[in-house]
Amino acid sequence: MKNQLRMLRGLNFSYYATSAVLMPFLPIYFEGRGYSSSQIGLLMMIGPFVSIFAQPIWGYLSDRYQTLKLIIFGLWGMTLLSSVGIFTTTGYSFALLFMLLLYFFMLSSVPLLDTLTIKSAVQAGASYGSIRLWGSIGFTLLAVSSGFILQALGGLQNIPYLYWSIWMLPLVLLLFLKDERSPAPRVSFRSFTSMFRNGHFLWFLLLVFILTVPHRMNDVMFVLYLKDLGATNAMAGWAWALAAFSEIPTFALLSRYMHKFHELALLGIVAILYTLRWLAYGWITDPLMLMVLQVTHSITFAVFWIVAVQYAVRLVPPELQSTGQSMLSMVFLGLAGITGGFVGGWIKDEWSGAGMYMFGAGMTCIAAILLLGTHVYYRKKTIQLN
């Protein structure tokens, strides 16, 4: 198990390092091709759109055939091949097609990697956060260094060479990882469809959607907003590095104390903090201050993700863990991603970046009311039953 945990730390580190190349710099790369904010928003949301349909399928196949490793390896290989199309073809239509393929495969692997991490952590007596924090470390290091590496390579047009090089590490590490097979019986299609009759789980997914649309909007539009305010490419990379670095202590420590609180109450507090965060982003026009404010990522996204992943595991049967994680990712990366990318791009073009963040603050305020209200309702219901 020690070797398994080492491999998983390396996998999280290297996989999220690949994302650190795309997330801060791909919107700027597309802007350099002459695309508008709305076009970039569509490019960045087309993949999340297809992941709506793809992630539950991959999660079901993983539970059905009780293999995570082989499916992840196939998805990562196809991700790498799809990226070749993005960087070697010209024209907006081709960029749209290959972005669709890239995210179809890449985003589908995230919940499977999380499931593999959770299963191994439980067996080893470790916490999910203590392994997942290595993903934040990988993202931070690459977000900080990518700008300098690209500059040394000759500019942003050389982003594909950096991206392809980093992908070699997770693919190699995955070969040495042990597949975690569930002792539960093989999943049938009937048990899979039972997920759609789980009222508590579906309501939880709706609350996640309302809470995370502004977050996904920020993922796509933040660097463009910074550029509008006069930030440099290096500042954009540092902004994402600060966000990822701030996650590390949260992932390391939260799991130790999370059992003292109910998940919905914690998510309600997170929603309030998100509201304050987006209000600040809408009011402040100094790019340096906005860059520093990325550290609030630690008390918003990092807390949200650990709590949401653990709560999703609790709401679904053990034999459907991969499917449950895939549905959570479908909402966060898929539904919230496509809505945030499209709506964020449109609002930014029509009302400016500040208006976009004010809209986001309104959504997270609604999410806070619903999450805390649901927590109170469930608690009263439990007391009445007892």
N, C-alpha and C positions, 0 to 999 in steps of 0.2 A: 504493500500500500504506500510505503514511502516513495518508491519509484513512480507509482501511479500519480501521486500528488505532485511530484516534481515535473512530470510530463504535462500535467494539467496546468500548472503555473506557467510553464513555458508556452503551452498552447494559447492560454488566455493572453499572455504577454504579446506573442507574435501576431495573433489574429487581430487584436485591437490596434496593434501598431500599423497594420495595413489600412485600417479605417482612419488613422491619424494622417495619412497621406491624402486620402480622398476628401474627408469632411471639410477641412479648412481651405483646401486649395482647388478642389474640382469646380465649385461655383465660379471662382476667379478665372480658372482655365477656360470655362465655357464663356465667360464674359469676354475674354480675349478673342474668342471666335466671333464676337459680334452679336451674341444672343442677348435679348432683353431679360429683365427680372422675371417677367411672366413665363418666358420660354425656359429659363433656368429652373424656375419653380416646377414647371411641367417635367423637365428632365429628371429632377431630383425626386419627384413624387411618382413617376411611372412605375418604378420598381416596387415601392411600397404598395402600389395598387395591385400588382400581380401577386404580391406576397399574401394579400388577403385570401386568395384562393390556394396558394401554394403551401403555406406553412401548416395548416391543419392536415393536408394530405401527407406531407413528409413526417409530421408527428405521428399520424396514424400508422404509416408504414413502419416507422421505427418501433412502435409498440407492438405492431402485428408480428413482425419478424424478429423482434428482440435484438436489434443491432443498432447501435448509434455510430460506431466508428466507421463502418463501411459507407453509410449514407453521408456522414460528414465529409469523408474523403472525396466522394463523388461530387458533392455540392461545391467543395472548394476547388476541385479541378476544373469544373465548368465555370466557376467564377473567374478564374484566371484566364481561361480561353475567351470568355465574354469581354474581359477588359481589353484584350487585343483588338477586338472590333471597335471599341470606343476610341482608342487612341490612334488607330491606323486608317480609319475611314473618314471621309469628309461629308459634309451636308448634315442638316439638322435631323432629317428623317432617319438616317442611319444612326446618328447619335442617340435618338429616341429608342430605336430598336435594341441597340446593344446595352443601353442603360436598363431597359426592361429585363433583358436576359441576365445581366450582372446581378441586379437586386433580387431577381427570381431565385437565383441559387444562393447568393451570399446571405441574404436576410433569413432564408429558411434554415441556415445552419446555426443561427444564434440560439434559439430555444433548445436545440439538440445538444449544443455544447454546454448550456446551462444545466440541462437534465443530467448529462454525464458528470458534470462537476458536483451537483447535489448528491447524486448516488454515491460517488466516490468519497465525498466529504462525510456522509453519514456513516459509511463503513469504517472510515479511518478515525471517526470521532472528532473531525475538524468542522469548521464552519464554512458555509458557502462563501461568505464575504472574505475570509482569509485567503481563498484561492482567486476569487474574482478581482481582488485588488491588484493582482499582477496584470490584469488587462488595462487597468488605469495607469499603471507604471509604464507599460509598453506604449500606450497612447501618448502619455506625457512626453516621454523621451523622443518619440518620433515627431510629435507636434512641435517641440522645441527645435529639433535639429533639421527637420525637413526643409525649412526655408533656407538655411545655410547650405545644406547639401545640394538643393536645387540651384542655388546661386553658383556654387562651385562647379556644377555640371553644365552651367551655361544658361539657366533660366527655367521658367515654369513649363516651357514646352518639353522639357526632359522628365516630366513627372512620371511617364510610363515606365522608364528604366528603373526608377527608384521603387515604384510600386511592385513591379514584377520581381525585383531582387528580394524584397522583404517576404514575398509569398513563399519562397523556397523553404523557410524555416518551419512554419506551421505544418506544411505538407510532410516534411521529413519527420518531425516530432510525432505526428499522428501515427506513423508506422510503428512506433515503439509503445503506443498506448494500449492498455488492455481494455477490451470491450466490456461494458457493464451490462450483464443480462439480468433481467428481473425474474425473481422466483415466482411472481404471479402468473396465472394461466395466460395463454396467448389471447390477445384481444380479438373480439369478433366485431363485425360491422355494427351489430345491434348495440353492443356496449359503447361503441364510438358515438352512435347517434344519441345515446342517453345524455351526453354532454349538453345537447341542445334542449334538454328538459330540466336541466339543473338551474332553477330560478335564481338562487343566490349567486352562482358563478356568473350567469349572464348579466345580472344587475351590476356585479362587481366590474365586469368588462365594460359596461356602459359608462360607469363612473371613471374608469381609467381613460376611456376615450375623451371625455369632457376635460379631464385634468391635463392630458398630455398633448392635445392639439396645439396649444401655444408653444410647448416645448419643441415639438417637431417643426413648427413654423420657425422658431429661432435657429434650429439646426441648419435649415436651408438658407435663411436670409441674414443671419447675424454678420457674416463676413462682408456681405454686400452693404449692409447698413454701416459697418465700420468704415468701409471704403468710401461711402458717400460722405462720411464725416471727416475724411482726410487721413485715415489710417493707412499704414504701409502693409505689404504682404507679410513682412516679418511680424508685425503686430497682430495680424490675424492668426498666425501660427501660435504666437505666445498666448493669445486669448484662449484658444482651445487647450493649450498645454496647461494653463492655470486651472481650467475647469476640470481636466482629467486628474491633475495632481491633487486637487482638493478632495477628490473622491476617496483617495487612499486611506486616510484615517477613518473615514466613515465606514468603508467596507471592512476595515480591520477591527473596529470596536463595536459597531452597532449590534452585531449578532449576539454579543455577550449580554446586552441589556434589553433587547427587543421583547423578550418573553414577559417583561413586566408590564407591557402595554398591549392593548388590542390593536390589531392591524388597521382597522378602519379609523380609529381615533388618531393614530399616527399619520395616516394618509390625509385626514382632514387638516391636521396641523401643517403638513407639507403643502397642501393647497393654499393655505393662508400665506405661507412663506413665498410660494410661487407668485401669488398676487402682488406682494410687496416687491418681488424681484422684477416683474414685468413693468410695474409702475415706474420703478427707478430707471429701467432701460428706456422707457418712453420719455421721461423728463430730462435725463442727462444727455448732453450732446458732445461731451468731451470724450474722444475715442480712447484716451488713456484710462479714464475713469471707468468706462464701460469694459475695457479689457480687464481691469482689476476686479470688477463686479462679477466676473466669471467664477470667482471662488465661491459664490453663493450656490454654485452647482452642487457643492458638498452637502448642503442642507435641504436641497430640493430633489434633484434627480437621484443622487446616490441613495438617499433614504427611501425615496419612492421605489426604486428598483429592488432593493433588498426586501422591503416589506411586501411588495406586490408579488415577487417570485415565491416567497415563503407562504403567503396567503393563498396563492393559486394552488400550491401543492396541498394545502390543507382542505381545499374545497373539492378536489377531485379524487377518485379512487386511485390507489397506488399503481394499478396496472395501466392507468391512463396519464401518467405524469408527463410523458413527452407530448401527448396531445394537449394537455392543459397548458403547458409552457408554450406550445406552438400557438394556441389560441390567444394567450396573453400577448405574445409577440406580434400576432396578426393584428391585434388592435393597436398596440403601441407603434410598431414599425410600419404596419400596413394602413389601416383605416385612419389613424391619427396622422400618419406620415403624408398620405395623399391629400387629406383635408388641409393640413398645415401648409404643405408646399403650394397648393393651388390658391387657397385663401390668403396666405401670407404674401405670395407674389402679387396677387391682385390688389390687396390693400396697400402694399408698399408702392405700387405704381400709381394708385389713385389717391391715397391719403397720406403717403410718406411712411417712413419707418417708424416714426413716433406713434402714428395712428395705429399701426400694426400691433405694437406692444400694448397700447391701451386696450385694444380689442382682446388681446390675450389675457390681460389682467381681469377683464370682465368675465371671461370663461372660467378662469381658475377660481374666482370668487364664487361663482355658481357651484363649481365642483366642491368647494369647501363646505358650503351649506348642505349639499346633498350627502357628502361623506359623513359629516358629523351627525346629521339628521338620521341617516341609516344606522349609524353606530348606536345612537340613543334608542331607536326603534327596536333593534335586535336585542339590546340589553334588557329593555322592558319586557319583551316577549319571553326571554330566557327566565327572568325573575317570575313571571306569571306561571310558566310551565313548572317551575320548581316549587 
